[in-house]
């Protein structure tokens, strides 16, 4: 008699084998295409790679642009400087900010006299600013100043470099706006640290931190808010003279207002 059960099992098994064969074949096709693409990149001249890379860049296909521009590699060409500039830009556009920073650092070492140096520093500054962002925390309104601020400090330093070393650069106005905003964030971060020490009665640490705020962020709302905590710390340490001087600072700041700087928009074109 005909066993229908075995028939269906056989059909299912055959389908599995057919599917597996299809997957293997598809995998071989992908490998074949990949090998073909790699061979094209290896055999192409620097000029061809550069031209295709720039075309992809102009079309907004940044991943393809990166593939072709990186393939130039050690090939001797006159496109070295422009290739590196394009790579920094493409890495930034696809969100590979650490790679963009690495490429920017290499560029500065390799081409220290480049007329595009302000552009490179600007992209490095924006990359660090991006790394200082956090979409989820910003979305839920969490104070971003409470997070690690290494990237924020680096961004501030790069924007400051543009203002100080390249005063005629077209990026100066945007750099100044970013500096104002980032300075506020750094001051807010310091105030959080002061409050942390105050909650733990670490009076010496409170005083040291507020003194740094007075040195680096004198014209800021967080510094104004930190002064009473410094006075309180001096009083706990029975340092009446210092507490009295701090009260003088509190009075001097009393009528001062420090509007919070608005976060600049990220530039879409460079």
C-alpha positions, 0 to 999 in steps of 0.5 A: 500500500502507498504510505502517504505519510512517507510521501509527505515526509519525502516532499518536505525533505526534498524541499529542505534540500532544495532550499539548502541548495538555493542558499548555498548557491546564493552564497556562492553567487555573493562570494563570486560577486564580492570577489569580482568587486574586490578584483575590480578595486585591486586592478583599477587605477588610482584615477579610476578609483578616485573618479568613481569615489567622487561620483558616489560622494556627489550622489550621496552613496557614501558607503560606496564612495568609502570603498573606492576611496579606501581602495586607492590606499598605497597606490601612488597618485596625485589625489592623496590629499583630496582623497583623504578629505573626501574620506573624512567627509564620507565617514562623518556622513555615514555616522562612523565618527571615530573613523572620521576622527582617526582620518582627520588626525592622520590628515593633520599629521600628513598635510599640516600646511593644507589650505583645507585644515580648517575644514578638517578640524571642523569635521573633527569638532562636529564628529566629537559633538555627535559622539557627545549626543545621546538620542534616547536621553535627549528624547526623554529629556534626561540632562545630557550634562550628567554623562561622560563629557570627554567628547564634548571637551574635545569638540569644544577644543576643536571649535576653539582651534578654528576660532583662534587659528583660522579667524578668517575661516567660514566656519568661525561663526558656527564654531563660536555658536557651538563653543557657547553651547558646549561651554554651558554643558561643561559648566552644568557638568561641573555643577553636578559634580559639586552637588555630588561632593556637597551631598557627601560633605566633601567640603575640600572637593566642593571648594576646589571644584567651584574655584575651577568653575570660577576660572574656566566658566565665570560667566555661567549660570551653573557657576552662579549656582555653585557659589552658595555651595562653596560658602557652605563648604567654607563654613563647615571647615570653620573658614570664616574669612573665606566664607565671607569672601565667597558671600561677596562673590554671591552678591556680585553675581546676584543681579547677573543673568546668563541665558542658556545657549541654544544648541546649534543645528548640525550643518548638512553641507560643507 
